[in-house]
Amino acid sequence: MKDEITVLVVDDERPIREGCERVLGSKGYKVLAAENGKTAMQTLASESVDVLLLDLKMPVMSGEEVLEEVQKQYSHIPVIIITGHGTVDTAVECMKKGAYDFITKPFQVDQFLLTVRRAAEKRRLEEKARLFGEEKARNLYDLNLEKSRLKTIINCMANGVMVINRNMEVVLHNPALMRLTETPRKVESPFPIAEILPQEELISTLKQILEGSPSRNEATIQEIVHGNNTLRAVSAPLMGPGKGIVGAVSLLENITEYKKLDQMKSDFVNMVAHELRSPLVSIRQINHVLLEGMAGPLEEKQRDFVARGTRKIDTLLELINDLLDVSKLEAGKYVQHHVPIDLRKIIEDSVSLVKQHALEQGISLEFSFDDLPMIKADPKSIEEVLNNLISNAINYSPEGGKVSITARGLGEYVELKVQDTGVGIPPEELPRIFDKFYRIKHPKTRKVIGTGLGLSIVKGAVEAHRGTIEVESTVDKGTTFRVLLPAIQSQG
């Protein structure tokens, strides 16, 4: 393994690149530089890089796009985000997506060097572990012999490491695991996992891994609450000499502070939304009084200006309401109560509500029911789901198109389908359509106004009712959303 550490600095500001080269070069690092994300990807393809310093805001290819590609192609490289004070939230989001750490401009040299040194050490240890694994990999029967050799490596890791056998016993662990699980006494391996991590959801996941589900090539990521901390556990199977599963390994990381930051951001958005809604509603009411002529007659041009202002206020109120809905979903308060409801009536009301809009767009609207049982749900939430799906289908369909809503009983569930003949969704965009603020990029849909929160709210509402939502789409042919909701089972 090479002794020299290579650092790639990606920043569109020349002084930043040159400053990093001077500081790191004086400490023995080999420094490469790139002025944008595209150049950085070319450098990564031709050079061996150990640590990546990545600016977020760049032309040609943003830092977030580079991070996504690095995670796909060079996931072994630690990425340190370079951020200004205004993009700290974005930097935190990047860390959730795999970035190692972030530093804020202007740099404090000592902190800067410490962060790079930690990333370099992480890379060195991971490379050492990889080489060790390639040269000395053995099955769990030889694990006790290898434990002393692995101990130095895993003891240096900040994250908790835990290896279990098929009897759900911990056969290898590091001190970081004991700190994360708040285990005060020394525990000798092997011991039952429930002694330090009694969480049923983690134990259930590990049992599924040992049984071969999910795929042996996949890792399972989940969050568990242990005491006052929230831990992220990444678990994967360990294969024996006969390609059978002989155990599982879990890597645990404390993400409590990240969760607190995320909650602070949500609380801030919620507070701002509440504070903005009241004055906007008042302004809208005043505009309505003016439009109705209650404060005196308006000339045609004045009426037009007031009407335009009202439409802009309505757009802002829609955004505020969506933000408040997202906050309620994240807090688990979106679904207020469950009562038996007839989905047929809600569909009829929703169609009636958007019928005029469909006529104006030249869209034909049809719906049908087949053996439809009752469901137990929050009527307001289900109405919001339907309104979002039907409105989207109308907005993204060309003139002369058709939107169909069908509902039927399907065993223990009610199946709801909203199908359109619209522009469709490209395959590469399908995995992201339920993300917050994500909107489909298509020349025919630029005129469609929206917040990008609708489908995120739909997915959250459906899952809050213990349901599922799926989407199928063909470009230029149309899209179908399929929702399954638990039906009320008839007695006897």
Residue, then its C-alpha position, 0 to 999 in steps of 0.5 A: m500500500k502506498d505511503e503518499i496520500t493523494v488529495l483531489v481539490v475540486d473548487d471553481e475558485r482558484p484561490i481556494r485550490e491554490g491555498c489547499e495545494r500550499v497547505l496540504g503540499s507542505k504536509g507531504y500530501k500529493v495534491l491534484a486540482a480541478e475547477n469543476g465537477k466534469t474535470a474532477m470525474q475525468t481526473l478520478a478516471s485517470e488518477s488514484v485518489d485517496v481523499l476528495l475535497l468537493d465544493l458544492k456550488m460549481p458550474v458545469m456539474s454541481g458538487e451534489e452531482v459529483l457526490e452521487e457519481v463518486q458514490k456509484q463509481y468510487s465509493h471507497i474515496p472519503v468525500i469532504i464537502i467544502t461549503g459556505h455558511g449558506t449551504v450548511d444544511t445542504a452539506v448535512e444532507c450530503m453527509k446523509k448521502g455518503a459524504y465523510d465530513f464537511i468544512t466551512k469557508p473560510f478555513q481554519v488551517d488546524q481544523f482543515l488539516l485535522t479533517v483531511r488527516r482523519a479522512a486519509e486515515k480512514r482511507r488508509l485503514e479501509e485499504k489495509a482492511r481490504l488488502f487484509g481481506e483479500e489475502k487472509a479471508r477465511n470463514l467464521y470457523d477460523l475467526n478466533l485465529e484471525k481476531s487478534r489480527l483484525k483487532t488493531i484495525i477495527n478498534c481504530m474505527a469510530n463506528g461500531v462493528m459487530v459480527i454474529n454467527r448463525n446462533m445469533e451470538v456476537v463473535l467479534h466486536n470493537p470498543a466503539l460498539m460497546r460505547l454506542t450500546e452504552t454497555p459499561r462492563k466488559v463482555e467476552s465473546p461469544f454472547p447473545i446479541a440481545e445482551i447489548l442490542p435487544q431491539e426486535e427490529l434489528i434482531s428480525t433483520l439479522k434473522q432474515i439475513l441468515e435465512g438468505s433474505p434479502s439477496r446475499n449481495e445486498a446490505t440492509i440499512q435501518e435506524i434503531v433507537h437505543g436509549n437516548n441515541t438513534l443508530r444507523a445499522v448497515s447489515a450484510p451476510l458473511m459467506g462461508p467457503g461453500k458460498g453458504i451464509v455463515g453469519a452476518v456483519s453489522l456496522l453501527e453509526n450514531i446519527t443522533e446529532y444529524k436527526k436533531l439537525d433535521q428536526m431543527k430544520s423541520d421545526f424552522v420550516n413549520m414555524v415560518a409556514h405558520e407565520l406566513r399563512s395568516p398574513l397571506v390569508s388576510i391579504r387574499q381576503i382584502n383582494h377579494v373585497l376589492l375584486e367584489g367591488m365592496a371598496g368601490p369600483l375598479e377599472e379593468k386594468q386595476r382588476d387585472f392586477v389585483a386578480r394576478g396578485t390573488r393568483k400568486i397568493d394562492t400559489l404561495l398558500e399552496l406551497i405553505n399548506d404542502l410544507l405544513d403537510v410534510s411537517k405533519l407527516e414527518a411528525g406522524k400527525y398527518v393522519q388524525h383519525h381512522v373511520p370506515i369510509d366509502l372510497r366510491k363517494i370520495i372518488e366521485d367528490s374528487v372527480s367533481l372537484v376537478k371536472q371543470h379543470a379537465l374540460e378546460q384542458g381538453i381531457s376526458l375524465e372517467f371512473s369505475f368501481d368493481d366490488l368495492p369494500m369499505i376502508k378504515a382511513d382518514p377521509k381528509s388524507i385519502e381525499e388529498v391523495l386522490n386530488n393530488l394523483i388526479s390533478n397530476a394526471i390532468n396537468y401532465s396529459p396533452e389536450g385530447g388525452k384521457v384520465s381513468i380512475t378505477a377502484r376494486g376489491l383485491g383480497e384483503y386490500v382495495e386497489l386504486k388506479v389513476q391512469d393517464t395518457g400523458v407525457g410519461i416519466p423517463p425510467e431514470e427519473l422514476p426512482r426520484i418522483f416521490d422525493k421532496f421538491y422533485r419535479i419531472k423535467h420535460p419541455k411539455t410540462r414547463k407550464v405546470i405550476g407546482t411545489g414538487l411536494g405532492l407525490s411525497i405527501v401522497k406516498g407518506a399518507v398512503e404508508a401512514h394507512r399501512g398501504t403501498i403505492e407503485v408507479e408504471s410509466t412509458v414515455d409519451k404513452g402515459t403513467t399509472f399510479r397503483v395504490l393498495l389500502p387495507a380493506i375492512q374485512s367482513q365478519g363471519 
